[in-house]
Amino acid sequence: MLFVFPEVAKHCMWMRNTLVPLSVAFLDDKGRILNVEDMQPKTEVNHCSVSPARYALEMNLGWFRSRGVGPGYAITGVDKAPAGR
């Protein structure tokens, strides 16, 4: 799932009502990964971007690591997503 934030800022995610473990990549406004965080289900632990982010991309736990995708990697196409609200 791609989250598009209305402003570039330090954003955080948590998993209170989520039933499956996920990894989240925070992206800058050009789609470059800033950091990737692993998140456990049904928790309220904040997982935050290390610097201002425009997007957060959630995937199954370990998806980014298993593909060798990490900080500095560019995700193309996010600029075509609808504007954040």
ABEGO torsion letter per residue (X at the ends): XBBBBABBBBBBBBAAABABBBBBBBBBAAGBBABBBBBBBGBABBBBBABBBABBBBBBBGAAAAAGBBBGBBBBGAAABBBBX
